[in-house]
Amino acid sequence: MRKDIAASVVASIESGDVDISVSADDVTDGETNVSMTVDERLRLEDIEVSTFETLDISSVMYITDEGGRVLFTLPDPAVTANNSAIADLQANATRSEVFETLDDDAGLWLLDEEDRVVGQVADYVTVQAHTAAIAGLLASSTGLGVFETLDTAISLMVTDAGDRIIQAVYTSDPALASAVASNTSAVAALTSRVAAVVTPEGARRNNPLNRDKLRWTHMKLAKLDPVLGEAAQLIICAGGDSYTHNVNRWIGPFTAKLAAKYGDAGGGWCGFGFLPSGNVAPWALGNQPSYIQGNARPNTYPTRHIGSAVGTYYSTASPDLARATLGVGDAVYQAIPALPVHNGCDLFFEGSADGVVDFAWGTYNGSGSVADPASYTFGAAASLNVQGTVNALQIADIKAGIPAGAGMLRITCTAGVPKLYGVNLKSAASGVRVNKLAATGSTIAQWANAPATHFETGIAALAPDLIIYMDGTNSQGAGISRSSWGAHLAVLMARIRAARPSIDILSATPAENQRTANPIAMTEYALENLYRASVGKWCAVDMQPLFGDAANPGEYGSTGSMPLYASDLIHPDPATGGRLLLVGMLDPIVPYRGA
């Protein structure tokens, strides 16, 4: 039904002599349209109206003029049957220019600047039936100028500045479909513009995305800036695959640059494990494992095996997924430089049934190679039981005897079968400490599925402020789907956050490689990375724009016009593409845009 208000009645309203109300019975059927003519509306423009909302079940919503006289009444929202709706509305009111109701038979109305109804969103029942969609919308909303609805019978409409419909998504309304069809050029232009700034899931395409989420990183680097010179230590862990494992690509220069500019807080992680591929035992100074984990600065912190240690990869409880299993007489050596002075060293190992080692520190005698044990004078050895809970991560403090200058740690197996992960070398000096944890050839699934609890314990012991994780090439080669890749990334970051609450996170994806017949495009991982970082509120970097067009990777391949990749088709050349990886990592991390 429709109730029109005559001009004479309007005059009476203006004089304040008449109160007009519409009963709840008249409007609760949802069909009543209370309106007035254009002329009548214009006459009422100078009347100041307000609304009085109440949760009292005996009251309705009143619309009054400036004199407090009731002009209209709106339906009683039957709050007795909607206590949960009241709580939801009170907790989540958007304060947008809408009329919100607690009546599950009424809708949420959208009003224009003249308070005319221009649309209806969803009723309470529909909203409750779409809680998952609501959560997704809240998590990924981009703030675009669109009319969004949770009612599956209503389209998502995009309008231009003149409120003309230029695109309707998933519409079955013939009128809207016609409007879209008549604006094909506008739709195409809009689609292109929107696709350039947001992913299909609504994540912004900023690159880097969420730079501002690196709070610990930026705060500590600001303190460490030579201009301020305040005491602080920024500790970084960098995981992933061969892109990060090979120190010559980006992690080595990255570590050296940060230490030179902000100070050196020690060597950090030195992994003893290695991939059992390439060179074979027995190990000697001139014959080392081909893919030893080592340190981010291996020339400054060389790691050496002597004997016949066996490497295990991808499946251990170590922070870098790798392990070295020693036999009686086997030894591992780890050197430290004169500066910074180190005053801490923790041995990470896996519990075994019978392992026992001796450890001793040696002082550099001033001549010979720093990687050669013969260049050091070692003190008395101390025995260490490396047993404990079998297969569980254990940590032992072995700093006793560490020299104040250049030195070397020697660990020798004296009994059983010790399973060693590596050491964390620490200095009390202000500066940056980088722990290179990447495992060459690894996939995101292997990182996400690292042994529960023990992996978190190892990360917590390293105490990082920032975790960097870059993955793509091996996961791509293994055919891991985009959805699975994203799920693994979310699990990995959740585990890291469980170990280090409030940690800064930077996840990165590489550029497309030149390998033929890839089962999934790298751009799919890049889009998923942006989406997961948007929802998870961490920083994300897509390396693709630094290298070129993903649709033409040959252009930056080893034989392309700008050769940035190696001839193996899957790795950036350290001297060219590696430097772009360095730029891509430094950009969001270093304050003042890479200064």
Residue pairs with C-beta under 8 A, 6 or more apart in sequence:
1 26
1 31
1 32
1 33
2 32
2 33
2 34
2 35
3 22
3 26
3 32
3 34
3 35
4 35
4 36
4 37
5 20
5 36
5 40
6 40
7 39
7 40
7 43
9 18
9 20
10 36
10 40
10 43
10 44
11 43
12 18
13 20
13 44
13 47
13 65
13 71
14 43
14 44
14 47
16 65
16 67
16 69
19 69
19 70
19 71
20 70
20 71
20 72
21 70
21 71
21 72
21 73
22 32
22 34
22 72
22 73
23 73
24 60
24 73
24 74
24 75
24 76
26 32
27 34
27 74
27 75
28 75
28 76
28 103
28 105
28 106
30 105
30 106
34 72
36 44
41 114
47 65
47 66
48 65
48 66
49 63
49 64
49 65
49 66
49 71
50 63
50 64
50 66
51 61
51 62
51 63
51 64
52 61
52 62
52 64
53 61
54 60
54 61
55 79
55 86
55 102
57 76
57 78
57 79
57 80
58 76
59 76
60 73
60 74
60 75
60 76
61 73
61 74
61 75
61 77
62 70
62 72
62 73
62 74
63 70
63 71
63 72
63 73
63 74
64 70
64 71
65 71
75 101
75 103
75 106
76 103
77 101
77 102
77 103
77 106
78 102
78 103
78 104
78 105
79 85
79 86
79 102
81 104
82 102
82 103
82 104
82 124
85 102
85 104
85 124
86 102
89 100
89 102
93 100
94 100
97 110
97 111
98 108
98 109
98 110
98 111
98 121
99 108
99 109
99 111
100 108
101 107
101 108
101 124
102 124
103 124
104 123
104 124
104 125
105 123
106 123
107 120
107 121
107 122
107 123
108 120
108 121
108 122
108 123
109 117
109 119
109 120
109 121
110 117
110 118
110 119
110 120
110 121
110 147
111 117
111 118
112 118
119 147
120 154
121 148
121 149
121 150
121 151
121 154
122 130
122 149
122 150
122 151
122 154
126 150
126 151
127 134
127 150
130 150
133 150
134 150
137 148
137 150
139 534
139 535
140 201
140 202
140 203
140 531
140 534
140 535
141 202
142 197
142 198
142 202
142 203
142 204
144 158
144 194
144 198
145 158
145 159
146 156
146 157
146 158
146 159
147 156
147 157
147 158
147 159
148 156
149 155
149 156
153 172
155 168
155 169
155 170
155 171
155 172
155 173
155 176
156 168
156 169
156 170
157 165
157 167
157 168
157 169
157 176
158 165
158 166
158 167
158 168
158 169
158 190
159 165
159 166
160 166
160 186
164 179
164 183
165 176
165 179
165 180
165 183
166 179
166 180
166 183
166 186
166 187
166 190
167 180
167 183
167 186
167 187
167 190
167 191
168 176
168 177
168 179
168 180
171 177
171 180
180 187
196 205
197 204
197 205
198 204
198 205
199 205
199 527
199 530
199 531
200 527
201 527
201 531
201 534
202 531
202 534
203 209
203 527
203 530
203 531
203 533
203 534
203 535
204 530
204 534
205 530
207 541
207 542
207 545
208 506
208 539
208 540
208 541
208 587
208 588
209 530
209 533
209 534
209 539
209 540
209 541
210 533
210 534
210 537
210 538
210 539
210 540
211 539
211 588
213 504
213 505
213 537
213 538
213 539
214 466
214 504
214 506
214 539
214 588
214 589
215 502
215 504
216 234
216 465
216 466
216 502
216 503
216 504
217 234
217 236
217 465
217 466
217 504
217 589
218 591
220 232
220 233
220 234
220 465
221 234
221 262
221 432
221 589
221 590
221 591
222 228
222 591
223 230
223 231
223 232
224 230
224 232
224 234
224 262
224 263
224 430
224 431
224 432
225 262
225 591
226 261
226 262
230 430
231 430
232 430
233 265
233 430
233 431
233 432
233 433
234 258
234 262
234 265
234 431
234 432
234 433
234 465
234 466
235 265
235 268
235 432
235 433
235 435
235 462
235 463
235 464
235 465
235 466
236 258
236 432
236 433
236 434
236 435
236 464
236 465
236 466
236 467
236 468
237 269
237 319
237 434
237 435
237 437
237 459
237 462
237 464
237 466
237 467
237 468
238 244
238 251
238 296
238 434
238 435
238 436
238 437
238 438
238 467
238 468
238 469
239 320
239 437
239 438
239 439
239 447
239 467
239 468
239 469
240 438
240 442
240 468
240 469
240 470
240 471
241 438
241 439
241 440
241 441
241 442
241 443
241 470
241 471
241 472
241 473
241 474
242 438
242 440
242 441
242 473
242 474
242 571
243 249
243 250
243 438
243 470
243 472
243 473
243 510
243 571
243 572
243 581
244 250
244 251
244 436
244 438
244 468
244 470
245 291
245 293
245 436
245 438
245 439
245 440
246 440
246 571
246 574
247 294
247 296
247 297
247 298
247 436
248 574
248 578
249 571
249 572
249 574
249 577
249 578
249 581
250 578
250 579
250 581
250 582
250 585
251 296
251 434
251 436
251 438
252 296
252 297
252 298
253 578
253 579
253 582
254 296
254 434
254 582
254 585
254 586
255 296
255 297
255 432
255 434
255 436
256 297
257 582
257 586
258 432
258 434
258 590
259 265
259 431
259 432
259 434
262 431
262 432
263 429
263 430
263 431
263 432
264 339
264 340
264 427
264 429
264 431
264 432
264 433
265 340
265 426
265 427
265 429
265 430
265 431
265 432
265 433
266 340
266 342
266 344
266 425
266 426
266 427
266 429
266 433
267 295
267 297
267 300
267 301
267 336
267 337
267 342
267 425
267 433
268 295
268 296
268 424
268 425
268 426
268 433
268 434
268 435
268 436
268 462
269 295
269 296
269 319
269 320
269 422
269 423
269 424
269 435
269 436
269 437
269 462
270 293
270 294
270 295
270 301
270 303
270 334
270 422
270 423
270 424
270 425
271 292
271 293
271 294
271 295
271 303
271 318
271 320
271 322
271 421
271 422
271 436
271 437
272 292
272 293
272 303
272 305
272 309
272 322
272 323
272 324
272 332
272 420
272 421
272 422
272 423
273 292
273 293
273 311
273 312
273 313
273 316
273 318
273 320
273 321
273 322
273 323
273 324
273 420
273 421
273 422
274 289
274 290
274 291
274 292
274 293
274 305
274 311
274 313
274 322
274 324
275 289
275 290
275 291
275 311
275 313
275 322
275 439
275 440
275 441
276 289
276 310
276 311
276 312
276 313
277 290
277 291
278 289
278 290
278 291
279 287
279 288
279 289
279 290
281 307
281 308
281 309
281 310
282 307
282 308
283 289
283 304
283 305
283 306
283 307
283 308
283 309
284 306
285 304
285 306
285 371
285 372
288 304
288 305
289 305
289 311
291 311
291 440
292 303
292 305
292 311
293 303
293 320
293 322
293 422
293 436
293 439
294 301
294 302
294 303
294 436
295 301
295 302
295 303
295 436
296 434
296 435
296 436
300 337
301 334
301 335
301 336
301 337
301 425
302 334
302 335
302 370
302 371
303 332
303 333
303 334
303 335
304 332
304 333
304 334
304 371
304 373
305 324
305 330
305 331
305 332
305 333
306 330
306 331
306 332
306 333
306 373
307 326
307 327
307 329
307 330
307 331
308 327
308 330
309 324
309 325
309 326
309 327
309 330
309 332
310 324
310 325
311 322
311 323
311 324
311 325
312 322
312 323
312 324
312 325
313 321
313 322
313 323
313 439
313 441
314 321
314 322
314 439
314 441
314 442
314 446
315 321
315 446
316 322
316 323
316 350
316 421
316 451
317 350
317 391
317 392
317 393
317 421
317 450
317 451
317 454
317 455
317 458
318 348
318 350
318 393
318 421
318 422
318 458
319 348
319 421
319 435
319 437
319 455
319 458
319 459
319 461
319 462
320 421
320 422
320 436
320 437
320 438
320 439
321 437
321 439
321 442
321 446
321 447
321 450
322 421
322 439
323 350
323 419
323 420
323 421
324 332
324 419
324 420
324 421
325 417
325 418
325 419
325 420
326 332
326 355
326 357
326 413
326 417
326 418
326 419
326 420
327 413
327 417
328 413
328 414
328 415
328 416
329 412
329 413
330 412
330 413
331 410
331 411
331 412
331 413
332 410
332 411
332 420
333 371
333 373
333 408
333 409
333 410
333 411
334 408
334 409
334 411
334 423
334 425
335 370
335 371
335 406
335 407
335 408
335 409
336 342
336 402
336 403
336 406
336 407
336 408
336 409
336 425
337 370
337 406
338 364
338 405
338 406
340 427
340 429
340 431
341 404
341 405
341 427
341 428
341 429
342 399
342 402
342 425
342 426
342 427
343 399
343 402
343 426
343 427
343 428
344 397
344 399
344 402
344 424
344 425
344 426
344 427
344 428
345 397
345 398
345 399
345 402
345 409
345 423
345 424
345 425
345 426
346 395
346 396
346 397
346 398
346 399
346 423
346 424
346 426
346 461
347 359
347 384
347 386
347 395
347 396
347 397
347 398
347 411
347 420
347 422
347 423
348 393
348 394
348 395
348 420
348 421
348 422
348 423
348 424
348 458
348 461
349 355
349 386
349 393
349 394
349 395
349 396
349 418
349 419
349 420
349 421
350 391
350 392
350 393
350 394
350 419
350 420
350 421
351 386
351 387
351 388
351 389
351 390
351 391
351 392
351 393
351 394
351 419
352 386
352 387
352 390
352 416
352 417
352 418
352 419
353 387
353 390
353 416
353 417
354 387
354 415
354 416
354 417
355 385
355 386
355 387
355 413
355 415
355 416
355 417
355 418
355 419
356 383
356 384
356 385
356 386
356 387
356 413
356 414
356 415
356 416
356 418
357 383
357 384
357 386
357 411
357 412
357 413
357 414
357 418
357 420
358 381
358 382
358 383
358 384
358 411
358 412
358 414
359 381
359 382
359 384
359 398
359 409
359 410
359 411
359 412
360 378
360 379
360 380
360 381
360 382
360 401
360 409
360 410
361 378
361 379
361 400
361 401
361 402
361 403
361 407
361 408
361 409
361 410
362 373
362 376
362 377
362 378
362 379
362 403
362 407
362 408
362 409
362 410
363 376
363 377
363 379
363 403
363 405
363 406
363 407
364 370
364 375
364 376
364 403
364 405
364 406
364 407
364 408
365 375
365 376
365 377
367 375
368 374
368 375
369 375
370 406
370 408
373 408
373 410
375 408
376 407
376 408
378 408
378 410
379 401
380 401
381 410
381 412
382 398
382 400
382 401
383 414
384 396
384 398
386 394
386 396
386 418
386 419
386 420
387 416
388 394
391 451
392 454
393 421
393 451
393 454
393 455
393 457
393 458
395 457
395 461
398 409
398 423
402 409
409 423
411 420
421 458
424 435
424 461
424 462
426 433
427 433
435 462
435 464
439 446
441 474
442 471
442 474
443 471
443 474
443 475
443 478
443 480
444 471
444 475
444 480
444 485
444 488
444 489
444 492
445 475
445 478
445 480
445 484
445 488
447 469
447 471
447 488
447 492
448 488
448 489
448 491
448 492
448 495
450 495
455 495
455 499
456 495
456 496
456 498
456 499
457 499
459 467
459 496
459 499
459 500
460 499
460 500
463 500
464 500
464 503
465 503
465 504
466 503
466 504
466 505
466 506
466 589
467 496
467 500
467 503
467 504
467 505
467 506
468 506
468 507
468 508
468 585
469 489
469 492
469 493
469 505
469 506
469 507
469 508
470 507
470 508
470 509
470 510
470 543
471 485
471 489
471 507
471 509
471 525
472 509
472 510
472 522
472 525
473 510
473 513
473 570
473 571
475 485
475 525
476 518
476 519
476 520
476 522
476 525
477 515
477 518
477 519
477 570
479 519
479 520
480 488
480 520
481 520
482 520
482 524
482 525
482 527
482 528
483 528
485 524
485 525
485 528
486 528
486 529
486 531
486 532
489 507
489 528
489 529
489 532
490 532
490 536
493 505
493 507
493 532
493 536
493 538
496 503
496 505
497 503
497 505
504 538
504 539
505 533
505 536
505 538
505 539
506 538
506 539
506 540
506 541
506 585
506 588
506 589
507 529
507 532
507 533
507 538
507 539
507 540
507 541
508 529
508 540
508 541
508 542
508 543
508 584
508 585
509 522
509 525
509 526
509 529
509 541
509 542
509 543
509 544
510 522
510 543
510 544
510 572
510 581
511 522
511 543
511 544
511 546
511 547
511 548
511 550
511 553
511 556
511 572
511 577
512 518
512 521
512 522
512 523
512 544
512 550
512 553
513 522
513 553
513 565
513 569
513 570
513 571
514 553
514 554
514 557
514 558
514 565
514 569
514 570
515 569
515 570
516 569
521 550
522 544
522 550
523 544
523 550
526 542
526 544
529 540
529 542
530 540
530 542
532 540
533 539
533 540
534 540
539 588
541 584
541 585
541 587
541 588
543 580
543 581
543 584
544 550
546 580
546 581
546 583
546 584
547 553
547 556
547 564
547 572
547 577
547 580
548 555
548 556
548 562
548 564
549 555
553 565
554 560
555 561
555 562
556 562
556 563
556 564
556 565
556 577
557 563
557 564
557 565
557 569
558 565
558 566
558 567
558 569
558 573
559 567
563 573
563 576
564 572
564 573
564 576
564 577
564 580
565 571
565 572
565 573
565 577
566 572
566 573
566 577
572 578
572 580
572 581
583 594
586 594
587 593
587 594
